[in-house]
């Protein structure tokens, strides 16, 4: 059995849940560096939609965080596969 990495767990999570925030990454994946994992996936050719969303904080108000969504049509990956042919 192969060991899962932060990026492979993140891809699995996004395929199941559609979006992720930094809090969800920490809580559900143990990934404290979500933006670094997203950066690595972008370097591999994956495309993401990033938007700012408001979430509640522990002080009873809201704060803004980035929410990442893996785009279904990852053209970068398709191009990488074509380059390998």
Legacy VTK file of the C-alpha trace (Angstrom):
# vtk DataFile Version 3.0
C-alpha trace
ASCII
DATASET POLYDATA
POINTS 85 float
0.000 0.000 0.000
1.429 3.368 -0.965
1.662 6.217 1.491
-0.672 9.145 0.844
0.800 12.634 0.661
-0.769 15.981 1.542
-1.462 16.580 -2.144
-2.980 13.145 -2.811
-5.226 13.424 0.266
-6.197 16.943 -0.846
-7.152 15.745 -4.331
-9.251 12.933 -2.855
-10.956 15.402 -0.513
-11.717 17.872 -3.299
-13.165 15.154 -5.510
-15.525 14.236 -2.679
-16.317 17.621 -1.102
-15.800 20.010 -4.030
-14.248 22.874 -1.985
-11.869 23.348 0.934
-10.749 26.121 3.298
-7.658 26.213 5.509
-9.706 25.277 8.596
-11.171 22.240 6.822
-7.690 21.230 5.661
-6.373 21.350 9.234
-9.405 19.635 10.759
-10.070 16.971 8.100
-6.650 16.348 6.566
-4.107 17.455 9.170
-2.700 19.809 6.530
-1.550 23.074 8.114
-0.148 24.424 4.841
-3.058 24.267 2.424
-1.781 27.093 0.233
1.538 25.263 -0.230
-0.297 22.088 -1.270
-2.444 24.101 -3.707
0.706 25.733 -5.091
2.310 22.304 -5.647
-0.772 21.040 -7.449
-0.828 24.157 -9.644
2.817 23.453 -10.516
1.692 19.970 -11.625
-0.899 21.537 -13.942
-4.070 21.505 -11.859
-6.364 24.523 -12.035
-8.291 25.949 -9.096
-10.984 28.536 -8.622
-10.193 30.608 -5.536
-12.713 32.846 -3.882
-12.894 34.712 -0.605
-15.659 33.582 1.742
-16.760 34.778 5.166
-16.746 32.205 7.957
-17.629 32.536 11.640
-14.788 32.886 14.121
-14.637 31.951 17.796
-15.293 35.538 18.870
-18.799 35.650 17.436
-17.990 37.653 14.323
-16.805 36.608 10.866
-13.499 36.522 9.091
-12.578 36.108 5.437
-10.677 33.068 4.175
-9.813 31.583 0.803
-11.911 28.709 -0.473
-10.376 26.511 -3.159
-12.274 24.516 -5.756
-10.610 22.040 -8.112
-11.724 22.805 -11.649
-13.213 19.824 -13.471
-11.509 20.701 -16.722
-7.832 20.611 -15.789
-6.399 21.471 -19.183
-2.885 21.657 -17.777
-2.949 17.962 -16.908
-4.353 17.084 -20.317
-1.553 19.045 -21.970
1.046 17.312 -19.796
-0.277 13.940 -20.947
-0.150 15.060 -24.583
3.451 16.236 -24.149
4.405 12.779 -22.898
3.166 11.115 -26.109
LINES 1 86
85 0 1 2 3 4 5 6 7 8 9 10 11 12 13 14 15 16 17 18 19 20 21 22 23 24 25 26 27 28 29 30 31 32 33 34 35 36 37 38 39 40 41 42 43 44 45 46 47 48 49 50 51 52 53 54 55 56 57 58 59 60 61 62 63 64 65 66 67 68 69 70 71 72 73 74 75 76 77 78 79 80 81 82 83 84
